[in-house]
Amino acid sequence: MDRLSGLDASFLYLETPAQLMHVCAMIVLDPSTMPPRSDGGEGYEFTAFQREIERHVRDVPTFTRKLRRVPMGLDHPIWVRDKQFDIERHVHRLALPAPGGYKELVQLTSHLAGLPLDRSRPLWEMWIVEGYDDGKIVCFAKMHHATVDGVSGSNLISHLCALEPDAEPMASGTGEQHSRDVGSRELFVRGVASRLSLPVQAARLVGPTASGVGRTIGRARAGTAMAAPLTAPRTSFNGTITGHRTIGLVDVDLGHVRAVKQATGTTVNDVVLAVTGGALRAYLEQRGELPESSLLASVPVSVRDSSRRSAGANKVSSLFARLGTDTADPLERLRDMAERNRNAREHHDAISADSLQDWAEFAAPRTFGLAVRAYAGLRLAERHPVVHNLVISNVPGPPVPLYFLGAEILGLYPLGPVFHGAGLNVTVMSNNGRLHVGVIACRESVPDAEALVAHFPAELDRIRAAVAADEQGLPTINR
């Protein structure tokens, strides 16, 4: 029986019509690299493309399983095979209106990102968008967070991608099997047993959790703790969200990021966070909304390598990072960021990798769902201190060209969910020497995502100039 972990199920319980819990990916493709089709045709043709997707995913459980609820909500749902799986319910075709440029693309995909997935079917879909930028096509993919995290989502794409245009996908023939289905009586009995075991599980967690809290207090006193939640300043994207979305995309040179990293003894993640902090500072400054204190970001961290749990799609934890938006000097911001990140990582690593997953087992479907709806309905996100301002993810991607069913991937932009209280998400992914930055937000909170993403290349240039000036002993020019 393939039961959802508590953390996976929590993403189901958190979902409302405004707070959608799927993750998206914008994949820009060059169809000119596609080899001749098996039916003798040349290059891209939608029906053949759809058939190829079906051929590669029909035996992969993540793509062909659906939810089944446990009677009376006694336990988290289970995954069962969708015996009526139909690729036409998951892979759709659209064409951009003229002139088929960036503006039309983000308008269309922003709308698609705001549509919920159908829970009666496997929780994913792809929209193949034709007519983009003089012959390119775009695959806009959506998958529920209950089925993937950043790392597993990246791995799933390997079922459709290869290192050469005419090669089979990298994950072809993995031999994954669906779990057996079970009857309602067995589900009920297992649900009762699970509920009865909760007090024992709670007792086992109290000691390690108390120890972790003690270590956190000690780090706080020593000044080496990560930034604390509920200490973020309020901005225009920290309130109750709607179901509308807006998307912004931009690329920066990964080589430039690595050069800054090398010159300053920092990490790629440090540079990404510092650039994001600078971009947000410039964006808020333009709007006359820059807070005096620094913005606070929640940064998902994969614990896949250290987790004791074998089950569950989501193996993540989170740390909190101040972005230095209160610091004008880009080099000073980066150096402060590097030091704070070292403390945050050490603090994070001192906490059990499975603590979030362990406590998530206690999420009750009905209670959780009612609480989330009451929280949104009462607009409580606007009344209590801000937990964090936004979510920032940095996902490592392929260092070499990849081909999506033969079409070269020119852009790979992940887009995460947004939440009540944090209506902005920034995700960065490396791909063949580029960093692809994807911004998604509640449209009412960030009406023009393009105004934000436009600051990313400019901010990286400012950091590079500051590093060059520092190496020559010249003063840094501040904004």
C-alpha positions as CSV (number, residue, x, y, z in Angstrom):
1,M,0.0,0.0,0.0
2,D,1.4,3.4,-1.1
3,R,0.4,5.8,1.7
4,L,1.2,9.4,1.4
5,S,3.6,10.7,4.1
6,G,2.3,13.3,6.4
7,L,4.3,16.0,4.7
8,D,3.1,14.9,1.2
9,A,-0.5,14.9,2.5
10,S,-0.1,18.3,4.1
11,F,0.2,19.9,0.7
12,L,-3.3,18.5,-0.1
13,Y,-4.7,19.9,3.2
14,L,-3.1,23.3,2.7
15,E,-4.8,23.8,-0.7
16,T,-7.6,26.2,-1.2
17,P,-9.0,27.8,-4.4
18,A,-6.5,30.7,-3.8
19,Q,-3.6,28.8,-2.3
20,L,-2.9,26.2,-5.0
21,M,-0.3,23.6,-4.0
22,H,1.1,22.6,-7.4
23,V,4.5,23.3,-8.8
24,C,5.0,24.4,-12.4
25,A,7.8,24.3,-14.9
26,M,8.2,26.4,-18.0
27,I,10.3,24.4,-20.5
28,V,11.3,26.3,-23.7
29,L,12.1,24.0,-26.6
30,D,13.8,24.2,-30.0
31,P,11.9,21.7,-32.2
32,S,14.4,22.0,-35.0
33,T,16.7,19.5,-33.3
34,M,14.0,16.8,-33.3
35,P,14.9,13.7,-35.4
36,P,12.5,12.2,-38.0
37,R,9.5,10.6,-36.4
38,S,8.7,6.9,-36.5
39,D,5.7,7.6,-38.8
40,G,8.0,9.2,-41.4
41,G,7.2,12.8,-40.6
42,E,9.8,15.5,-39.9
43,G,10.3,17.2,-36.6
44,Y,7.5,18.3,-34.2
45,E,3.8,17.4,-34.6
46,F,1.5,17.6,-31.6
47,T,-0.3,14.2,-31.8
48,A,3.0,12.4,-32.3
49,F,4.6,14.4,-29.4
50,Q,1.6,13.5,-27.2
51,R,2.0,9.8,-28.1
52,E,5.7,9.9,-27.2
53,I,5.0,11.4,-23.8
54,E,2.4,8.6,-23.2
55,R,4.9,5.9,-24.2
56,H,7.5,7.1,-21.7
57,V,5.2,7.8,-18.7
58,R,2.5,5.1,-18.9
59,D,4.5,2.7,-16.8
60,V,5.8,5.3,-14.3
61,P,3.7,5.3,-11.1
62,T,4.1,9.0,-10.4
63,F,2.4,9.8,-13.7
64,T,-0.3,7.2,-13.6
65,R,-1.5,7.0,-10.0
66,K,-4.3,8.9,-8.3
67,L,-5.5,9.6,-4.8
68,R,-7.8,7.4,-2.8
69,R,-9.2,8.7,0.5
70,V,-9.2,6.6,3.7
71,P,-12.7,6.1,5.1
72,M,-13.7,8.9,7.6
73,G,-10.4,10.6,7.0
74,L,-8.8,8.4,9.6
75,D,-5.4,8.5,7.9
76,H,-3.6,10.2,5.1
77,P,-4.7,9.1,1.6
78,I,-3.1,6.4,-0.5
79,W,-2.0,6.2,-4.1
80,V,-3.7,3.8,-6.4
81,R,-3.3,3.1,-10.1
82,D,-5.6,5.0,-12.4
83,K,-7.0,2.2,-14.5
84,Q,-8.7,4.8,-16.8
85,F,-5.5,6.8,-17.4
86,D,-5.9,8.8,-20.6
87,I,-3.0,10.9,-21.9
88,E,-5.5,13.3,-23.5
89,R,-6.7,14.4,-20.1
90,H,-3.1,15.4,-19.2
91,V,-1.3,16.7,-22.3
92,H,-3.1,19.6,-24.0
93,R,-2.4,21.9,-27.0
94,L,-2.5,25.7,-27.2
95,A,-1.2,28.3,-29.5
96,L,0.0,31.8,-28.6
97,P,-1.8,34.8,-30.1
98,A,0.2,37.0,-32.3
99,P,2.9,38.2,-32.1
100,G,3.7,35.1,-30.0
101,G,6.4,36.8,-27.8
102,Y,7.4,36.8,-24.2
103,K,4.5,39.0,-23.1
104,E,1.9,36.7,-24.6
105,L,3.6,33.6,-23.1
106,V,3.7,34.9,-19.5
107,Q,0.1,36.1,-19.8
108,L,-1.1,32.7,-20.9
109,T,1.0,30.6,-18.5
110,S,0.1,32.9,-15.6
111,H,-3.6,32.0,-16.2
112,L,-2.7,28.3,-16.5
113,A,-0.8,28.5,-13.2
114,G,-3.9,29.7,-11.4
115,L,-6.1,26.7,-12.4
116,P,-6.3,23.8,-9.9
117,L,-5.5,20.2,-10.9
118,D,-8.3,17.7,-11.1
119,R,-8.0,15.4,-8.0
120,S,-10.0,12.6,-9.6
121,R,-7.0,12.0,-11.9
122,P,-3.2,11.7,-11.6
123,L,-2.1,15.1,-10.3
124,W,-0.2,16.5,-13.3
125,E,-0.8,18.0,-16.7
126,M,1.2,19.6,-19.5
127,W,0.2,22.3,-21.9
128,I,2.2,22.3,-25.2
129,V,2.2,25.9,-26.3
130,E,2.9,26.5,-30.0
131,G,3.9,29.6,-31.9
132,Y,6.4,31.1,-29.5
133,D,9.3,33.3,-30.6
134,D,9.5,32.3,-34.3
135,G,9.1,28.5,-34.2
136,K,9.8,27.5,-30.6
137,I,7.4,25.5,-28.5
138,V,6.9,25.6,-24.8
139,C,5.9,22.8,-22.4
140,F,4.2,24.3,-19.4
141,A,4.0,21.5,-16.8
142,K,2.1,21.3,-13.5
143,M,2.5,18.7,-10.8
144,H,1.0,18.7,-7.3
145,H,3.4,19.2,-4.5
146,A,2.0,16.1,-2.8
147,T,3.8,14.1,-5.6
148,V,7.2,15.9,-5.9
149,D,9.7,18.2,-4.2
150,G,12.4,20.1,-6.0
151,V,14.8,17.2,-6.4
152,S,12.3,14.5,-7.2
153,G,10.6,16.9,-9.7
154,S,14.0,17.4,-11.4
155,N,14.5,13.7,-11.5
156,L,11.0,13.1,-13.1
157,I,12.0,15.1,-16.2
158,S,14.6,12.4,-16.9
159,H,11.8,10.2,-18.1
160,L,11.4,12.5,-21.0
161,C,14.9,13.9,-21.5
162,A,18.1,12.6,-23.1
163,L,21.6,13.8,-23.7
164,E,21.2,13.4,-27.5
165,P,18.3,14.3,-29.7
166,D,17.8,10.7,-30.9
167,A,18.6,8.9,-27.7
168,E,16.1,7.2,-25.3
169,P,15.3,9.2,-22.1
170,M,17.8,8.8,-19.3
171,A,15.3,7.1,-17.0
172,S,13.9,4.7,-19.6
173,G,13.0,1.3,-18.2
174,T,13.4,2.0,-14.5
175,G,11.2,-0.9,-13.5
176,E,9.1,1.0,-11.1
177,Q,5.9,-0.8,-10.0
178,H,2.5,0.3,-8.7
179,S,1.6,-0.6,-5.2
180,R,-1.3,-3.0,-4.7
181,D,-4.8,-1.6,-4.2
182,V,-6.6,-2.4,-1.0
183,G,-10.2,-2.8,0.0
184,S,-12.2,-0.3,2.1
185,R,-12.2,-2.5,5.1
186,E,-8.4,-2.9,5.2
187,L,-8.1,0.9,4.7
188,F,-10.4,1.5,7.7
189,V,-8.5,-0.9,9.9
190,R,-5.2,0.6,9.0
191,G,-6.6,4.0,9.6
192,V,-7.7,3.1,13.1
193,A,-4.4,1.5,13.8
194,S,-2.6,4.7,12.6
195,R,-4.7,6.9,14.8
196,L,-4.1,4.7,17.9
197,S,-0.3,4.9,17.3
198,L,-0.1,8.7,17.3
199,P,0.3,9.2,21.0
200,V,3.3,6.7,21.0
201,Q,4.8,8.6,18.1
202,A,4.3,11.9,19.8
203,A,6.0,10.7,23.0
204,R,9.0,9.6,20.9
205,L,9.3,13.0,19.3
206,V,9.1,15.1,22.5
207,G,12.6,14.4,23.7
208,P,14.5,15.1,20.4
209,T,12.4,18.2,19.8
210,A,13.0,19.6,23.2
211,S,16.8,18.9,22.7
212,G,16.6,20.7,19.4
213,V,14.9,23.7,20.9
214,G,17.6,23.9,23.6
215,R,20.4,23.9,21.1
216,T,18.6,26.6,19.1
217,I,18.3,28.8,22.2
218,G,22.0,28.2,22.8
219,R,22.9,29.3,19.3
220,A,20.7,32.3,19.6
221,R,22.5,33.4,22.7
222,A,25.9,32.9,20.9
223,G,24.7,34.7,17.8
224,T,25.1,31.7,15.5
225,A,21.4,30.8,15.0
226,M,19.6,31.1,11.7
227,A,17.2,34.0,11.4
228,A,14.0,33.5,13.3
229,P,10.6,33.4,11.7
230,L,7.9,35.9,12.6
231,T,10.6,38.7,12.5
232,A,10.1,39.8,8.9
233,P,9.0,43.3,7.9
234,R,5.6,43.6,6.1
235,T,5.6,44.3,2.4
236,S,2.9,44.4,-0.3
237,F,3.3,40.7,-1.0
238,N,2.7,39.6,2.6
239,G,-1.0,39.3,3.0
240,T,-4.0,37.2,1.9
241,I,-3.6,36.0,-1.7
242,T,-6.1,35.4,-4.5
243,G,-6.1,32.6,-7.1
244,H,-4.6,34.9,-9.7
245,R,-1.0,34.5,-10.7
246,T,1.7,36.5,-12.5
247,I,4.9,35.1,-13.9
248,G,8.3,36.6,-14.7
249,L,11.3,34.9,-16.3
250,V,14.9,35.9,-16.8
251,D,18.3,34.4,-17.5
252,V,21.8,35.2,-16.1
253,D,25.2,33.7,-16.9
254,L,26.2,30.9,-14.5
255,G,29.8,31.6,-15.4
256,H,29.5,35.1,-14.0
257,V,27.9,33.8,-10.8
258,R,30.8,31.3,-10.4
259,A,33.4,34.0,-11.0
260,V,31.9,36.0,-8.1
261,K,31.8,32.9,-6.0
262,Q,35.5,32.2,-6.7
263,A,36.6,35.7,-6.1
264,T,34.8,36.1,-2.8
265,G,35.2,32.6,-1.3
266,T,31.4,32.2,-1.1
267,T,29.0,29.7,-2.7
268,V,26.7,29.8,-5.7
269,N,23.8,29.8,-3.3
270,D,25.2,32.8,-1.4
271,V,25.5,34.7,-4.7
272,V,22.0,33.7,-5.8
273,L,20.5,34.9,-2.4
274,A,22.6,38.1,-2.5
275,V,21.4,38.9,-6.1
276,T,17.8,38.2,-5.1
277,G,18.2,40.5,-2.1
278,G,19.5,43.2,-4.3
279,A,16.8,42.8,-6.9
280,L,14.1,42.9,-4.2
281,R,15.7,46.0,-2.7
282,A,15.6,47.8,-6.1
283,Y,12.1,46.7,-6.8
284,L,10.7,47.8,-3.5
285,E,12.8,51.0,-3.6
286,Q,11.2,51.9,-7.0
287,R,7.7,51.4,-5.5
288,G,8.6,53.5,-2.4
289,E,8.1,50.4,-0.2
290,L,11.6,49.4,1.0
291,P,11.4,48.4,4.7
292,E,14.2,49.6,7.1
293,S,14.9,46.0,8.2
294,S,15.9,43.1,5.9
295,L,13.5,40.9,4.1
296,L,13.4,37.3,5.4
297,A,13.2,34.3,3.0
298,S,12.3,30.7,3.6
299,V,14.8,28.5,1.7
300,P,13.8,24.9,1.1
301,V,16.6,22.4,1.8
302,S,16.7,18.8,0.5
303,V,17.3,16.2,3.2
304,R,17.1,13.3,0.7
305,D,20.6,12.2,1.5
306,S,20.3,12.3,5.3
307,S,16.7,11.2,5.8
308,R,16.0,7.9,7.5
309,R,12.6,7.6,5.7
310,S,12.4,5.7,2.4
311,A,8.7,6.6,1.7
312,G,7.3,9.9,0.7
313,A,7.9,12.2,-2.3
314,N,8.8,15.3,-0.3
315,K,12.1,15.1,1.6
316,V,12.7,18.7,2.5
317,S,13.3,21.0,5.4
318,S,13.7,24.7,5.5
319,L,16.0,27.4,6.8
320,F,15.4,31.1,7.1
321,A,17.8,33.6,5.6
322,R,17.9,37.4,5.8
323,L,18.5,38.8,2.3
324,G,20.3,42.0,3.2
325,T,17.7,44.3,1.5
326,D,18.7,46.9,4.1
327,T,22.3,47.0,2.8
328,A,23.0,49.2,-0.3
329,D,26.6,47.9,-0.9
330,P,26.3,44.7,-3.0
331,L,29.6,43.3,-1.9
332,E,28.9,43.9,1.8
333,R,25.5,42.2,1.3
334,L,27.2,39.2,-0.2
335,R,29.8,38.9,2.6
336,D,27.1,39.2,5.3
337,M,25.0,36.7,3.4
338,A,27.8,34.2,3.3
339,E,28.4,34.4,7.0
340,R,24.8,34.2,7.9
341,N,24.3,31.2,5.6
342,R,27.2,29.3,7.2
343,N,25.5,29.8,10.6
344,A,22.1,28.9,9.2
345,R,23.4,25.7,7.5
346,E,25.2,24.6,10.7
347,H,22.1,25.3,12.7
348,H,19.9,23.5,10.2
349,D,22.2,20.5,10.1
350,A,22.1,20.2,13.9
351,I,18.3,19.6,13.6
352,S,17.0,16.1,12.7
353,A,16.6,15.8,8.9
354,D,13.2,14.1,9.5
355,S,11.8,16.4,12.2
356,L,9.4,18.2,9.8
357,Q,8.3,14.9,8.2
358,D,7.8,13.4,11.7
359,W,5.6,16.1,13.0
360,A,3.7,16.4,9.7
361,E,2.3,12.9,10.4
362,F,-0.1,14.5,12.9
363,A,-1.8,16.7,10.3
364,A,-5.5,15.8,10.4
365,P,-7.3,16.2,7.0
366,R,-10.5,17.9,8.3
367,T,-8.9,20.0,11.0
368,F,-6.1,21.2,8.8
369,G,-8.4,22.0,5.9
370,L,-10.9,23.9,8.2
371,A,-8.0,25.8,9.8
372,V,-6.6,26.9,6.4
373,R,-9.9,28.1,5.2
374,A,-10.6,30.0,8.4
375,Y,-7.1,31.6,8.2
376,A,-7.8,32.8,4.7
377,G,-11.4,33.9,5.3
378,L,-10.5,35.9,8.4
379,R,-7.4,37.4,6.6
380,L,-5.3,36.5,9.5
381,A,-2.1,36.8,7.4
382,E,-2.6,40.6,7.6
383,R,-3.0,40.6,11.4
384,H,-0.1,38.7,12.9
385,P,3.7,39.3,12.5
386,V,5.0,38.2,9.1
387,V,6.4,34.7,9.3
388,H,8.6,35.2,6.2
389,N,8.4,37.4,3.2
390,L,8.9,34.9,0.3
391,V,10.2,31.5,-0.6
392,I,13.5,31.2,-2.6
393,S,14.7,27.9,-4.0
394,N,18.0,27.1,-5.8
395,V,17.7,23.9,-7.8
396,P,20.8,22.4,-9.4
397,G,20.2,21.4,-13.0
398,P,22.0,19.7,-15.9
399,P,25.5,21.1,-16.8
400,V,25.1,19.9,-20.4
401,P,22.5,20.3,-23.1
402,L,19.3,18.2,-22.6
403,Y,16.8,17.2,-25.2
404,F,13.1,16.9,-24.4
405,L,11.9,14.1,-26.7
406,G,14.5,15.3,-29.2
407,A,13.8,19.1,-28.8
408,E,16.7,21.0,-27.2
409,I,15.9,22.6,-23.9
410,L,16.6,26.3,-24.2
411,G,15.0,27.4,-20.9
412,L,14.0,25.5,-17.8
413,Y,12.1,27.7,-15.3
414,P,10.7,26.0,-12.2
415,L,7.8,27.9,-10.4
416,G,6.8,27.0,-6.9
417,P,3.6,27.7,-4.9
418,V,2.7,30.9,-3.1
419,F,1.0,31.1,0.3
420,H,-1.2,33.3,2.3
421,G,1.3,35.7,4.0
422,A,4.0,35.1,1.4
423,G,2.6,35.8,-2.0
424,L,6.0,35.6,-3.9
425,N,8.1,32.7,-4.9
426,V,11.5,32.8,-6.6
427,T,13.1,29.7,-8.0
428,V,16.5,29.5,-9.7
429,M,17.7,26.5,-11.8
430,S,21.0,26.0,-13.5
431,N,21.0,24.6,-17.1
432,N,23.9,24.2,-19.5
433,G,25.8,27.3,-18.3
434,R,22.8,29.5,-17.6
435,L,20.8,30.3,-14.5
436,H,17.1,30.4,-15.3
437,V,15.1,32.6,-12.8
438,G,11.4,32.0,-12.4
439,V,9.2,34.3,-10.4
440,I,5.6,33.6,-9.6
441,A,3.4,35.6,-7.4
442,C,-0.2,36.5,-6.5
443,R,-1.1,39.0,-9.2
444,E,-2.7,41.4,-6.7
445,S,0.4,41.4,-4.6
446,V,3.0,41.7,-7.4
447,P,1.1,43.1,-10.3
448,D,4.2,43.3,-12.6
449,A,6.6,40.4,-12.1
450,E,8.6,41.6,-15.0
451,A,9.5,44.7,-13.1
452,L,11.1,42.4,-10.4
453,V,12.9,39.9,-12.7
454,A,14.5,42.8,-14.7
455,H,16.6,43.7,-11.7
456,F,18.3,40.3,-11.5
457,P,20.8,40.7,-14.4
458,A,21.5,44.3,-13.3
459,E,22.1,43.3,-9.7
460,L,24.5,40.6,-10.8
461,D,26.4,43.2,-12.8
462,R,26.6,45.4,-9.8
463,I,28.1,42.6,-7.7
464,R,30.6,41.8,-10.4
465,A,31.6,45.5,-10.6
466,A,31.9,45.7,-6.8
467,V,34.2,42.6,-6.8
468,A,36.3,44.1,-9.6
469,A,36.6,47.4,-7.8
470,D,37.5,45.7,-4.5
471,E,40.3,43.7,-6.2
472,Q,41.7,46.9,-7.5
473,G,41.4,48.7,-4.2
474,L,38.8,51.1,-5.5
475,P,35.7,52.3,-3.5
476,T,32.4,50.5,-4.3
477,I,29.8,52.6,-5.9
478,N,26.5,52.1,-4.0
479,R,23.0,52.6,-5.3
